[in-house]
Amino acid sequence: LQQQQQLLLQQQHQQKQVASLLESPGLLQQIELFVNEQIVLHKRALFTAFSERDPQHKGRLLLQTLLQCMQSTLTEVPPVWQELARHWELAPVVTYVNFLHRFQVLAELSATSTATHADAFSAMAALRVVISDVRADDLVQTLDGDLNGFVSLEEFQHFLEEWKISIPTWQAAALYEGLVYKLNNRPQVEDVLLAVALISRSTDAGGEDTGWEDVAKTAGETLTRDGGSLVAFFKSCDVDSDGFLSADELVAKLGSALSSMGSFTEDQLRSLVSHMDSQGIANGRISLIEFLRALGPRALAKELSGLLLQEVLKPIFFYKTMLEAYFQRFDPGSNNFVTNKQFEKGLREMNRQLVTDGGSELSDYQLQAIIEIASGGSEQVHYRAFLRSLKIADMVKRERLVKFGQESLRSFFGSYTTA
């Protein structure tokens, strides 16, 4: 007991020292930059630690639980977590995928405007919004052009283009590769649609919390328990074949289909249907994407969220000194340019070192995605400018600064106009 009291006193003293040091804005900024770098470097380990404290796959943790996980995972960081939590303005309950996604490696220099570094999370969220009120048959036809039941890379890229989602070619290929891996290398149409419906910064389905979320997830488990398909059930309910489900169509089938969950009144079933309708556009009809989002498994949603936390530019940032030295071999005249093939050789050398250091090897699609980002669609890379443009950014803080700047400009020009 005496040892515990002494340890507690030491911790309190240490926290007071840290709080005193952090009164210096410059020091806080230095610590914040270091912490941001550590979060990006250990993002996979943090996601695993958070997931272990979230056995129900809800995607949320109490703030103190999240900070405890960070302290135990990022052991090189001094005990500044409470101060940083206030600085980050974190809520008492944190959506941890959202939190991890806010720290990213950015390339702030692009050779041309023909290729950009796409944010896969934002792109897939935009896709889900666009297709949230689309007929089921239209979705299937645009995703599976040859109607063989599987989704090829070309079909996936066409699907993105059809719905005006801008992800450059090789970055889309890397995204498809990750989805296929998470779907056990069998990208069936139904599974890809389910993945698209579930991908989010939060593993929760979204919409207003009406208390029916857990019921919906249990209903999804019930409908698929014996090898059943959510898409097949949706189609079986669509009596008038219009590609959507009305409340009457769903209520007529759900009562018997969910009998193992207990007896539901009609009002309860309609409340469950209303919850499904809240997953997209609440307009009194249920689309396939809304249905899948409401009933799809949380565990898969969490796995998909973890997939999109991977960043192809992360190893480039941490190996940029080695890469710059390597590219100088191809640049005896110090023009700061290498061809795409030479740039690829450097990436493959980095890949070998990455594996030697215990990291995960980047795939060919991921390597081509990096070249796509660095070259801006041209045949060469301004390697020195590209590597030196890489930085780790807190996207929430960045967006706040942009918003503040825009509001300041509006205020200034508004006052100028009035004067």
Secondary structure, DSSP 8 states (H G I E B T S, - for coil): -HHHHHHHHHHHHHHHHHHHHTTSHHHHHHHHHHHHHHHHHTHHHHHHHHHHT-TT--SEEEHHHHHHHHHHH-TTS-S-HHHHHHHHT--SEEEHHHHHHTEEEEE---S-SS-----HHHHHHHHHHHTTTS-HHHHHHHH-TT-SSB--HHHHHHHHHHTT----HHHHHHHHHHHHHHTTT--BHHHHHHHHHH-SSSSS--S---S-HHHHHHHHHHHTTTS--HHHHHHHH-TT-SSSEEHHHHHHHHHHHTGGG----HHHHHHHHHHHHTTS--SSEE-HHHHHHHHS-HHHHHHHHHHHT--THHHHHHTHHHHHHHHGGG-TT--S-EEHHHHHHHHHHHHHHHHHTT-----HHHHHHHHHHHHTTSSEE-HHHHHHHEEEEEHHHHHHHHHHHHHHHHHHHHHHHH-
